[in-house]
């Protein structure tokens, strides 16, 4: 009978801690194939996000119209629903830190660009309708108060999400 307690202990030890991956749950929504229709564009683009959880890093390689694009890295912060992000180009260059705040179906990405003492603020809002539809708007500001819309559109999931890849 000594084997049963050992097996139960081994099984319990193998279980993940409660809520250990909660910070990553919403990010898995990006995983998959999407059709992106930008406002005013002649035709939609095909976007494929191949995502994986590697340790503490959630990453998605983006492929647009069959051409490999950036690797997007998400890192949860100590505040629930907030992430630090970084795009990495194929040349290995990081494009600048972005912050993501998720509040239910409303996601806001924000970052700044400083050039010669002038700061420009950027914001992209994503509003999810279910798991397969996103409406997005891109905005910019010179004072982080008055915002001008610079683009937008819709994304619709067109293919199943690839299998989740988790490397611990």
C-alpha positions in Angstrom: 0.0 0.0 0.0 3.0 2.3 0.2 2.9 2.7 -3.6 -0.4 4.5 -3.7 0.7 7.5 -1.6 3.9 7.8 -3.6 1.9 7.8 -6.9 -0.5 10.4 -5.5 2.4 12.5 -4.4 4.0 12.2 -7.8 0.8 13.0 -9.6 0.1 16.1 -7.4 3.7 17.3 -7.8 3.3 17.2 -11.6 0.1 19.4 -11.6 0.7 23.0 -12.4 0.2 25.6 -9.6 -3.3 27.0 -9.6 -3.6 30.0 -11.9 0.0 29.7 -12.9 -0.8 30.3 -16.6 -3.8 32.7 -16.2 -1.6 35.6 -17.4 -1.1 33.8 -20.7 -4.7 32.7 -21.3 -5.9 35.7 -23.3 -2.7 35.9 -25.4 -3.6 32.5 -26.9 -6.4 34.2 -28.8 -3.9 35.5 -31.3 -2.7 32.0 -32.2 -4.0 31.1 -35.7 -4.7 32.4 -39.2 -6.4 35.8 -39.7 -7.7 37.9 -42.5 -6.9 41.5 -41.9 -8.9 44.2 -43.7 -7.5 47.7 -43.2 -9.8 50.6 -43.7 -9.4 51.9 -47.2 -7.2 48.9 -48.3 -7.8 47.4 -51.8 -7.6 43.8 -50.5 -7.2 42.0 -47.2 -3.9 40.6 -45.9 -3.4 37.1 -44.5 -1.8 37.1 -41.1 -0.6 33.9 -39.4 0.4 34.0 -35.7 2.4 30.9 -34.6 2.5 31.3 -30.9 4.3 29.5 -28.1 4.9 29.8 -24.4 8.6 29.5 -23.6 9.3 29.7 -19.9 8.0 33.2 -18.9 7.9 34.5 -22.4 4.9 34.2 -24.7 6.0 34.7 -28.3 4.3 34.8 -31.7 6.0 34.8 -35.0 3.9 36.7 -37.4 3.8 35.8 -41.1 2.0 38.3 -43.4 1.0 37.2 -46.9 3.4 34.3 -46.7 6.4 36.4 -45.7 7.9 35.9 -42.2 7.7 39.0 -40.2 8.6 40.0 -36.6 8.7 37.9 -33.5 6.5 39.5 -30.9 7.4 38.8 -27.2 5.0 39.3 -24.4 6.0 39.3 -20.7 3.4 39.6 -17.9 4.2 42.4 -15.4 3.4 42.3 -11.7 0.0 43.9 -12.5 -2.7 41.6 -13.7 -3.7 42.3 -17.3 -0.6 44.3 -18.1 2.3 43.1 -20.3 5.6 44.5 -21.5 6.2 43.7 -25.2 8.9 43.8 -27.8 8.9 43.2 -31.5 12.1 41.6 -32.8 12.9 41.9 -36.5 14.5 39.1 -38.6 17.7 41.1 -38.4 17.6 40.7 -34.6 16.7 44.3 -33.8 14.3 45.2 -31.1 11.9 47.9 -32.3 11.1 49.4 -28.9 9.1 48.6 -25.8 5.3 48.5 -26.0 2.9 48.2 -23.2 -0.3 46.1 -23.4 -3.2 46.4 -21.1 -6.0 43.9 -21.3 -9.4 44.6 -19.8 -11.8 41.9 -20.9 -12.4 42.2 -24.7 -10.7 45.6 -24.8 -6.9 45.6 -25.4 -4.8 48.7 -25.6 -1.2 48.8 -26.9 0.8 51.9 -26.2 4.3 53.2 -26.9 6.3 56.3 -27.6 8.8 57.5 -30.1 11.3 60.2 -29.1 13.0 62.1 -31.9 15.1 65.2 -31.3 13.3 66.2 -28.1 9.9 65.6 -29.7 7.8 62.7 -28.3 5.0 61.1 -30.3 2.6 58.8 -28.5 1.0 55.8 -30.2 -1.9 53.7 -29.2 -3.6 50.7 -30.8 -6.9 49.5 -29.5 -8.2 46.0 -30.2 -11.8 45.1 -29.4 -12.6 41.4 -29.6 -16.1 40.1 -30.5 -15.8 36.5 -29.4 -12.6 34.6 -30.1 -12.5 35.1 -33.9 -13.1 38.8 -34.6 -11.1 41.9 -33.7 -11.8 45.5 -34.6 -8.7 47.7 -34.3 -7.9 51.4 -34.4 -4.5 53.0 -34.5 -4.0 56.5 -33.0 -1.2 58.9 -32.4 -0.8 62.1 -30.3 1.9 64.7 -29.7 0.7 65.5 -26.2 -0.8 62.2 -24.9 -4.1 63.9 -24.6 -5.6 64.7 -28.0 -5.6 61.6 -30.3 -5.8 61.4 -34.1 -6.9 58.2 -35.7 -4.3 57.0 -38.3 -5.7 53.6 -39.3 -7.9 50.8 -38.4 -9.8 47.8 -39.6 -10.9 44.3 -38.8 -9.4 40.9 -38.3 -11.3 37.7 -38.7 -10.0 34.2 -37.8 -10.0 32.1 -41.0 -8.2 29.0 -39.9 -7.8 26.9 -36.8 -5.2 27.8 -34.4 -2.0 25.8 -34.6 -1.4 23.5 -31.6 -0.3 25.2 -28.5 3.5 24.9 -27.9 4.6 25.1 -24.2 8.2 24.8 -23.3 9.1 25.1 -19.6 
